Amino acid sequence: MEETLMTTWEYYVVTISEKDIDYDTNKTHVMESESIESRLNYCGGQGWELVAFVPAIPGTNTQEAIHRSWGFHAVFKRPQAES
């Protein structure tokens, strides 16, 4: 009987936060989308597959903390190299 081998994965998380934004002259938020896109494309070029893009919520449950800081986690996976 043949043994079926399961694929094992490795994971990589990129955090995108307030430092990845710029402000226009009206003080509104403008995403630095080219910078974020290039970061995501770089990971893809290294064999990483984007599997989740989730909010990174600050460590407290206060509304003030949520409005003061924000971010997202881009979660990637790829097959783990054989040792």
ChimeraX attribute file (.defattr): number of C-alpha atoms within 10 A of each C-alpha:
attribute: neighborCount
match mode: 1-to-1
recipient: residues
	/A:1	3
	/A:2	4
	/A:3	5
	/A:4	6
	/A:5	6
	/A:6	6
	/A:7	9
	/A:8	11
	/A:9	11
	/A:10	11
	/A:11	14
	/A:12	14
	/A:13	14
	/A:14	14
	/A:15	14
	/A:16	18
	/A:17	14
	/A:18	13
	/A:19	10
	/A:20	14
	/A:21	16
	/A:22	12
	/A:23	11
	/A:24	9
	/A:25	6
	/A:26	6
	/A:27	8
	/A:28	10
	/A:29	12
	/A:30	11
	/A:31	14
	/A:32	13
	/A:33	11
	/A:34	9
	/A:35	12
	/A:36	14
	/A:37	11
	/A:38	11
	/A:39	14
	/A:40	17
	/A:41	15
	/A:42	12
	/A:43	17
	/A:44	15
	/A:45	10
	/A:46	9
	/A:47	13
	/A:48	19
	/A:49	18
	/A:50	18
	/A:51	12
	/A:52	13
	/A:53	15
	/A:54	12
	/A:55	14
	/A:56	16
	/A:57	15
	/A:58	14
	/A:59	8
	/A:60	9
	/A:61	9
	/A:62	9
	/A:63	8
	/A:64	9
	/A:65	13
	/A:66	15
	/A:67	10
	/A:68	9
	/A:69	12
	/A:70	15
	/A:71	17
	/A:72	17
	/A:73	17
	/A:74	18
	/A:75	17
	/A:76	21
	/A:77	19
	/A:78	18
	/A:79	13
	/A:80	11
	/A:81	9
	/A:82	5
	/A:83	3
